[in-house]
Amino acid sequence: MSMFNSPNPETYDLLMARRSVKARDMAGPGPDDKDIKKIVSAACRVPDHGKLAPWRYIVLKGGERETLGRLISEALIMEGQAKEKTADKMAGYATQGPVLVVAVYSPSDKKAIPEWEQQLSMGAVCQNMLIAATALGYASQWLTGWAAFSPTVRQGLKMTSNERIAGLMFFGNHDGDKPLSERERPDTDSKIIWGFPHTG
C-alpha cells in the first residue's frame, strides 16, 4: 500500500496526456453504472471549503438523453432562440456521446463561504470527472453551450432557481477510426511569475 504523498509518476503522465474527445466522435458503450459511480466518487474528492458539497449529478443514458434533447429543442423555440428547423437539429445535442452526466452547481448558504469559492469547487468537480474517466480508460468531454444556460432546460431538469448547469459531461469510448490530434497548449513559462510582482 502506497504512503500518502509518495511519488506517483504514472498519475502525472496521465494528467499530461489527458485530452478531450469530441462527444460526437465517441463510441459505445461507455462507462457502466459501476464506473459512473467511480467517476462521481472521484469528483466528490475535490477541495470544498466549509464541507458544503455545492454540487449534484444527473446521469442520463439511452432514451433519457433523447428526452433531454427534446427538451433542448422545445426550449430553443419557447425562448425564441431558433426556428423549428434549427431546433430539430439541436434535439441530437444530448445524444452525442453514450453517457451524459449533467453536473449541477447547487450553491449553499448554510455557512458564510463565498459563492466564488463554491464555484471554484464546482469547476474542480468537473475536472476530476474528466481525469477519473481518463484513468478508467474512457473518452470524455466537458461541454456547456446554450442549453446549459437555458432557464427552460433547468426547469425541465427540476433544478431550483439558484442552481446552474456547470457542465454537460459526455463519456464514452474513443472510436479508433477517428484519429485524435493534440491541440496547441499554452507555453508554461509565459504563465509563470517567479517571485513577488514589482512595478517599474
C-alpha positions in Angstrom: 0.0 0.0 0.0 1.4 3.4 -1.0 2.1 6.1 1.5 0.3 9.4 1.3 2.3 11.9 -0.9 4.6 9.2 -2.2 5.7 9.9 -5.8 3.4 8.6 -8.5 4.8 9.4 -11.9 2.0 7.4 -13.7 -0.6 9.9 -12.3 1.5 12.9 -13.6 1.8 11.2 -17.0 -1.9 10.7 -17.1 -2.5 14.4 -16.4 -0.1 15.4 -19.1 -1.7 13.1 -21.6 -5.4 13.9 -20.7 -7.3 15.4 -23.6 -10.9 15.9 -24.6 -12.5 13.7 -27.2 -15.4 15.2 -29.1 -18.6 13.7 -27.9 -19.8 13.1 -31.5 -16.7 11.0 -32.1 -17.3 8.7 -29.2 -18.4 5.1 -29.5 -20.4 3.0 -27.1 -21.0 1.6 -24.7 -19.2 4.0 -22.4 -19.0 3.6 -18.6 -21.5 1.4 -16.9 -23.2 2.3 -13.6 -20.3 1.0 -11.5 -17.7 3.1 -13.4 -20.0 6.2 -13.4 -20.2 5.9 -9.6 -16.4 5.7 -9.5 -16.2 8.9 -11.7 -18.6 10.7 -9.4 -16.9 9.5 -6.3 -13.6 11.0 -7.6 -15.5 14.2 -8.3 -16.6 14.4 -4.7 -12.9 14.4 -3.5 -12.3 18.0 -4.6 -11.4 20.8 -2.1 -14.7 22.1 -0.6 -14.4 25.0 1.9 -17.0 24.5 4.6 -17.9 21.0 3.5 -20.9 22.3 1.7 -20.8 19.9 -1.3 -22.4 22.5 -3.6 -22.9 20.1 -6.5 -25.0 17.1 -7.6 -25.3 14.9 -10.7 -28.0 13.8 -13.1 -27.0 10.7 -15.0 -28.7 10.2 -18.4 -28.3 7.1 -20.6 -30.2 5.6 -23.6 -33.5 7.2 -24.2 -33.1 9.6 -21.3 -30.6 11.6 -23.4 -33.2 11.8 -26.1 -35.7 13.2 -23.6 -33.2 16.0 -22.7 -32.6 16.5 -26.5 -36.3 17.1 -27.0 -36.4 19.5 -24.0 -33.5 21.5 -25.5 -35.3 21.6 -28.9 -38.5 22.8 -27.3 -36.6 25.3 -25.1 -35.0 26.9 -28.2 -38.4 27.6 -29.7 -40.0 28.7 -26.4 -37.2 31.2 -25.7 -37.2 32.5 -29.2 -33.6 31.4 -29.9 -34.2 29.3 -33.0 -36.7 28.4 -35.6 -38.2 24.9 -35.7 -35.8 23.5 -38.3 -32.7 24.5 -36.4 -34.3 23.4 -33.1 -35.0 20.0 -34.5 -31.3 19.6 -35.3 -30.4 20.5 -31.7 -32.5 17.7 -30.5 -29.5 15.5 -31.1 -27.2 17.5 -28.9 -27.7 15.3 -25.8 -27.2 12.1 -27.7 -23.7 12.9 -29.0 -22.0 10.6 -26.5 -23.1 7.3 -25.0 -23.4 8.6 -21.4 -24.2 12.1 -20.3 -23.8 13.4 -16.7 -25.3 16.8 -16.0 -23.1 18.4 -13.4 -25.3 20.7 -11.4 -23.9 23.6 -9.4 -26.0 23.8 -6.2 -24.7 26.6 -4.0 -25.4 26.6 -0.3 -25.9 29.5 2.2 -25.6 27.3 5.3 -22.2 28.7 6.1 -20.5 32.1 5.3 -18.5 30.6 2.4 -18.1 33.0 -0.6 -20.0 31.8 -3.6 -16.9 32.3 -5.7 -15.2 29.5 -3.6 -18.2 27.2 -4.2 -17.9 27.9 -7.9 -14.2 27.0 -7.9 -15.1 23.8 -6.1 -17.7 23.0 -8.8 -15.1 23.5 -11.5 -12.8 21.1 -9.8 -15.6 18.6 -9.7 -15.9 18.7 -13.5 -12.1 18.4 -13.9 -11.9 15.5 -11.6 -14.6 13.7 -13.6 -12.5 14.1 -16.7 -9.4 12.8 -15.0 -11.2 9.9 -13.4 -12.8 8.9 -16.7 -9.4 9.0 -18.4 -7.9 6.9 -15.7 -10.6 4.3 -16.2 -9.9 4.2 -20.0 -12.9 6.3 -21.2 -13.2 9.2 -23.5 -14.7 12.4 -22.1 -15.7 15.9 -23.0 -17.0 18.8 -20.8 -19.5 20.9 -22.8 -21.8 23.8 -21.9 -23.3 25.8 -24.8 -26.7 27.4 -25.0 -28.6 24.6 -23.3 -26.5 25.0 -20.1 -27.9 28.5 -19.6 -31.5 28.0 -20.6 -34.0 28.5 -17.8 -36.4 26.2 -19.6 -33.9 23.4 -19.6 -33.1 24.0 -16.0 -36.8 23.9 -15.1 -37.3 20.7 -17.1 -34.5 19.1 -15.2 -36.2 20.0 -11.9 -33.4 22.3 -10.8 -34.0 25.0 -8.2 -33.9 28.7 -9.1 -30.4 29.1 -7.7 -28.9 26.0 -9.4 -27.0 26.1 -12.6 -25.6 23.6 -15.1 -21.8 23.7 -14.7 -21.2 21.0 -17.3 -22.7 18.6 -19.7 -20.2 15.8 -19.2 -20.1 13.3 -22.0 -18.5 9.9 -21.6 -17.9 7.0 -24.0 -15.2 5.1 -25.7 -12.8 6.5 -28.3 -13.8 5.5 -31.9 -10.5 4.1 -33.2 -11.5 5.1 -36.7 -11.4 8.8 -35.8 -7.8 9.9 -35.1 -7.0 12.2 -32.2 -4.9 15.3 -32.8 -3.2 17.2 -30.0 -4.2 20.9 -29.8 -1.7 23.6 -29.0 -1.2 24.2 -25.3 -0.2 27.4 -23.6 3.5 28.0 -23.1 4.2 27.2 -19.4 7.0 29.8 -18.9 4.7 32.6 -20.2 2.2 31.9 -17.5 4.6 31.9 -14.5 5.9 34.9 -12.5 8.7 33.8 -10.2 8.7 35.9 -7.1 6.6 38.8 -5.8 5.4 41.1 -8.7 7.0 44.5 -8.7 6.1 47.6 -10.8 8.6 49.7 -12.7 
